[in-house]
């Protein structure tokens, strides 16, 4: 029996699935919460027919400096998705080594080898960020929730 990701990989090898079909499947997963109870995602604007602007919320992992906090993210999924990774940015302030001072996530630091490939999906990004937060070392004091957002 194939998992959904294995099936998607198989289909991608056999047939090039249109970008919007892939993203509609990912939108469905995010809205139904089929992935993980610590991560939710969906479109930033309901009427975004190009499926470019996405938002996500990650609940900080237990037994980490992020525990109990809600982190808001913004994703920009370009026209060349899935060949190229989405641009990911924390909106909530966070101190962690894979996020720069503007909130931009460096996916190269946290995506498992071989990194982003055309078979990767948004769920892989969220999983990598969550695991990066779990494994974070020397991230120091986290900004209070009153610290605001990156813009």
C-alpha angles and dihedrals in degrees: 000000000000124000116230091257092050090049091049090050090050092049092047090055092050100037135011105243114211115255094241093053090054092047094047088056090050091047090053091051092049095048094047093046092233094150115052135336090230095061133053129174143173145142119312091220120029092217095053097125091176091058092224106130117061135171130201139183123211122191109217114256119257119260092023132101086258096058116135095008126117115224122200121208136186123210129193112203108197130210090259093062127157092025089058126037123249119256107250127198133174112230092189115071114255137167110218133128098247095054120073127217091273094053096256114148118226100217092185089068097053110025111099117245129314085031122214114358132169087263092059122102140192090269089061089055092051092046091051093049093048092048090046089055090049092052098038114136129195093004091145128202114350120229114258115253087251089065089090131215142308113252 
